[in-house]
Amino acid sequence: MSRKPHVAILHYAAPPTIGGVETTIAAHARLLAGHGYAVKVIAGRGKSFHPHVPVEIIRDVGSKSPGVLEVNAELAHGLVSGKYHALVDALTRKLDRALAKSDVLIVHNVLSLHKNLALTAALKTLNAERRVKIIAWCHDFAWSDPQYAADIHPGLPWEWLKRPWQGVSYVVVSEARKDELRTLWGTEDAIAVVPPGMDAGDFFGLTKITARWAHDLTLLDAAPLLLLPARITRRKNIERALEVTAALIERRLHAKLIVTGPPGPHNPTNAAYLEQLRSLRKSLGVEHAVVFLYEYGEVRDAVLRDLYLLSDALVFPSEREGFGIPLLEAGLARLPIFCADLPPFRETACEYAHYFSPKESADAIAARIATHFESDPAYQMKRRVVSNYVWENIFTQRIEPLLRED
């Protein structure tokens, strides 16, 4: 398929309904739309939640429409009646129309849970006719959950929930769920693991401008992300921070340094100092890793707050200071502090900062920073989350390949 496949997402309910599955659907739909896929959501209830994701409501796709509730009450007692078969036929026709332009259908829970077995049966018919490629996203399993034991009966349609369907790709949210599903099936069939994810911008409540800069400058990919919140003036000794960043990269760390402020306005030599820093950045080969953030726009207080939340450490190599407010800010944000050994800094941070002398080499400072992060479980957990559980990475590494599988 040369073009990107058209994708439909199916579940009993769609956003803004509150629930873990609905939250996952919203994230998947936003990611698909953002990566240029034509995507729609089909559900029993919900409404539009994204300008580029149409939502089609088919009431009987849900689990609580009058017709579904009536059929479910019969099925709970093991009765497969004419009402069930009529509902299956109606849903098959409606889904066939709704999926006319779709190449891939991502189905959440309907192939593993019994909340609407008529919908499960309709999908079984569509799958047998190969109308659309089905990806079954299985969060829960009716057959292995004790709370559903009284609702499950031998024979069809319940048996369709406990064995794999031919031609369907199965996805679970964890390795534990994968083991559980294989035990239920009694096979070693291939099952993909795609966990739920997080959006750091949403979690931290980043401003729109910070979220844009974080994306454009790949700040979350930095490891570590170093923050130097200062205007560009000589006494800030910013060149030492550039040298430390280069030394970290020499140690094969994916370090990045954010210098927040513009050149100081009161000394005409600061413009020349900025040019020296740019030349040093180029000579060190760290043009991609050192960001003078003022070049992208004004760094307001809210953005600075966001940067403290995103960063891994404060680096503050000043030659002289009267106090050092960034140390206080870093303390509130729980950032480790690597700073020059100045009396005002000692007074402020006491033994809770990592100090380096003016004579200490950039490589020695980098070694101390690297050693700190190697043994810091909070930092290691953050890197694990970014690598494995940020939505953008989950999409490109795990979801998108599923869409193109034959």
N, C-alpha and C positions, 0 to 999 in steps of 0.2 A: 504494500500500500504506500504509494508515493506521498500522498497528503497525510496530514495528521488525522487519526480516526476521530469520528464524532462520538462523544461519550455521553451516556445517560447514567444517572445515579438514582437508584430506587430504594426506598425505605418506607416503613409505615408512616413516618412523620418526617417533615423537613424543618429546618430552621424557619422562624425563630423559636420553635418548640425547644424547650430546655432538656438536654440529655447528652450523655457522652457520645452516642452514635451521631446525633444531630450536630454536635460540635465538630466531629470528624468530617461529616458530610460538608459542612460549611467550609472547612479548611481545604478539603479536596477540590471543591468546586472553585474556590478562589484561585488555587494553584493552577488548575487546569485552564481556567480563563486567562490567567496571567501569563501562561506559557503558550497561548495562541490556539488552544483547543476549543472547538465548539462543544459546549457542555450544557446539559439541561438536568433538572431534578424532577423526578416523578414521585409523588407521595400522596398519602391519604389526607393529610392536613399540613398546613404551613402556608407561607406566603413568600413573596420575592424578598431576597436578602442581599442581592448583588446585581448591579446594573447589567452585567453581561452573562447572567445565569438565569434563563427562564425557568419558572417553576410551574409544572402542570399538576393540578390537583385532580385525582381520581379517588373519590371518597372510599370506594371499596378496596383500594390498595391499603388503606389504614387498618387498624385493629379494632376500631370502635364505631364503625358505621352500623346502623341498625341491621342491615343485611348480614354483615360479617358477625356481629354479636349473636344473631339468631343461629347462624350456621355453627359458630364456635360452641354455643351451648349444646347443640346436638352432638358435635364431635367430642366434647368433653365426656359424654356418656358412651362413646364408641359408635355413634350412629352416623352413617354416611348416607344422606338422604338425597332426594331429588333437588332440594334447595341448594345443597352443596354443589351438585353437578351444574345447576343453572348458573350459580355464581362463578364457577370455574369457567364456563363458556363465555359469560359476559366479560370477565376479566381478561380472558385470552384475546378477545376481539379488541378491547380497549387498549391493551398493552401493544398489540400488533400495530395499531394506528399510532400510538404514542411513540413507538420505536422505529417508525418508518425510515427516518433519516439517521439512525444511530448505528454505529459499527460495533461499539462495545457497551455493555451494560454492567455496571458495578452494582451488585445487589447486597445490601447490608442485612444480615441475620435471617433472611427469608428462607434460605436453604438449610438452616440449622435450628431454627426456632419455630414454634407452632402457633404464633400469634395470629396467623391468617393462612391456614392450610390451603384454602381455595386459591390464594395468590401463589403459593408454592406450586400447586398443581398446574396453574396457568403457565408459570415459568417452565415447568417440566415439559409442557407441550411445545412451547416456543424453542426450547433447547433441542428437543427431538427433531424439530424442523430446521434447525440451524439458522434461525432468522437473525440472530445476533450473537456475538461472542459474549459469554457470561463470565464475570469474575465474582465469585461468591466470597464476600467479606464476612467472616464468621467471628462475632464477638462472644456469643453465648450458644450453648448446646442443650437443647431440650432433653435429649436422651441421657445425658450424664449429670443433670442437675436435679438433686433430690426434691426440690420444691415443685417440680413439674411432673413428678412420677405419676400422680393420679390422673393427669391429663393425656398421658401417652398410652397408646393401645397397639397391639400387634396388627400387622397388615398395613395396607395403603389407606390414606396418604402419609401416615406417621412414619412408615419405613423410609420414605424419601429423605427424612432428616438424619438418618443414621448411616448412610452410605454415599460414596462419591458419585457424582453424575458424570457420565462420559462427556468429554469435551469441555468441561468447566474447569477453570483455574480457581484454586482455593487459596484464600488468604486468611491468616489469623494474626492476632495482635501481639503474641509473645511466644517464646519457645515452649513455655508451659502449656499454653493453649494448643500448640502444635502437637505435643506429646498426647494431650487429652483427646484430640481429634483422631490421631492415628490409633490410639487405643480403642476408641469407639468404632472406627472402621475395621480394625483388625488387619490393616495393611500398612505398607511403607510408602504409600503414594506421595508424590511431591506436593508439598504445601509451602507457600511462601509466608514469611514472617514480615509484616509491615506494622511497626508499632504506631500508636498515636504520637503526635508531635506537639511542639510548642512554637509559638511566635514570640521571640524575645521582646519585640517592640510592643506587642499587646500586653505581655506579662509585666513589663516595666512601666507601661503607660508613657512611652516615649512621645515627645512632641513629633509632629509630622516632619519637621526639618531634620531632627536627629535621626528619625527612622530612615529618611531618605539618604542622609550622609552615611549611616551605618551600612545601608545596602550598597551605595555607590562606592564606598571606600572599603568594603568588605571588613568592617571592624570586628565582627564576630569571628572571622577566620583567623585573626591575629592571635598568636600564642607565644608570649603574652602580649596583651595590649597595655602599653605604658602611657600614662597621662602626665603631661607637664603643663599645668594651668598657669600660664604667666604671659605677660607682654614680652615682646622680643627686645630685650635690653641686655647690654654686655654683662651686667652684674649677675644675671640669671645663669650665666655659664652654660648656655644651651648646647654649645658645641660638645660638651662632655656627654650630654644625653644622646646626641647623635652618634658619638663614638661607642657608647655602651650598646646602643641598638645594633650598630654594625658588628660589634663583638658577639652579641647574642646570635645574630644571623650566622656568623662564622661557626658558631656551636650548633648549627642546624636547627635553631629555633625559628619559628615563623613570627618573629617579633615585629611590632609596629609601634611607633611613637606618635602621639598626638600633641602638638604644641598649639595651645588654644588661642593665644592673643596676637594682636597685630603689633607692629613696631611701636615702641613707646613714643608718644607724641611730643615729648618735651626736650628731646635731645636729637639734634640733626644727624648725629653719627649713627643713630639706630638703623637708618636706611642702608648705610654701608655695611653695618653688622649683619643685616638680613641677607645681603648679597654674599657676604662671606659664608654664612650658613648654607645658602643654596649651593655655593661652590663646594663646600665641604660635603654636603649631602651627595653631590654628584661624584666627587672623587672617592668617597667611601662606597659608592655603588648601592646606596640605600634610598634612591629617589622614590621607589615604590613603597618604602617602609617608614618614611618620615613625612608627616602631614602637617603643614602650616595651615591650620583650619580656618583662619581668618580669610584665606584666599577663596573660600567657598561661601562665605557670608558671615554676618555678625554672630558671635557666640554669646547669646543671652544667658541669663541666670538659669532658665529652665533647661537649656541645652547643656550647660555645664553640669547641672545636677544629673542629667541623663548620662553624661560621659563618666561620671563617678560610678554610676550603676553598671556601666558596660565594661569598665576598665579592670585590669588585674592588679595594677600597682601604680602608686604615685612615685614619680622620679623627680627629685627637686635638688639640682646640683649647684644652687646659688653660691657665689663667692662671698656675699655678705647680705644680711637681711636684718631688719629691726624686729620682726616677729615671725611670720610664716603661717598665714591663715589656711593655706591649702593643707597643712598637716592636720588641722582641726577638721576640715571637710573630709579628708581621707579617713580620719578616725571614726566619724559618724557613718561613713560608707563602708567601714570595715576593710579598707584597702591596706595592704602592706605598704610601708613607707620606706623608700630608699632615698636618703638625702645626705647632703653635705654635713660634716660634723661642725656645726656652728653653735655657739652658746644659746642663741634664741631657740634653735631647734631642740637642743637638749632640754631646755627649760619647758618647752611645750610638750614634747613627746616622751621625755624621760627614757626609760629602757624599752619603749614599745616601737622604736623605729630601728631601721638598719642604717648605720652611719658609715660614710666613707670619707677619707681625708683627701685634700686637694692633690696629694702626691700619689694616691692610689691609681693604678693604671685602669684604663677602661676595661681591659680584659679581666682584671681581678674583680672589678665591680660586676661585670657580666657573669662571672663564675658564681658569685654570691647570689645573684638574682636567680640564675639557673638552678642552683642547689636548693634554694628556697622553694621554687615551684615544683621541683622533682619530688619533694617530700610533703607538699601541701595537699591534703585530700580534698579540700574545698575547691582548689583550682583544678585538680585532676577530674573531679566530678563535673565541673563546668565544661571542661574540654570534652568529656564523654557525652554530655548533653548536646553540646554544639555539633559534635561529629555525627551523633546517631539519632538525635531526637528533635532537631530543629526542622520545621516543616519543609523548608526549601531543599535541604539535603535529603530528607526522606523522599521527596517527590522525584528528584533527579536520579537518586541512587536505587530506589526501590519501586516507586509507583510507575513512573514512565516506562521502564522496561516491560512491565506487565501488559501495558496497552498495546505493545507492538509484537508480543509473542503470537505465534500462529496457534 
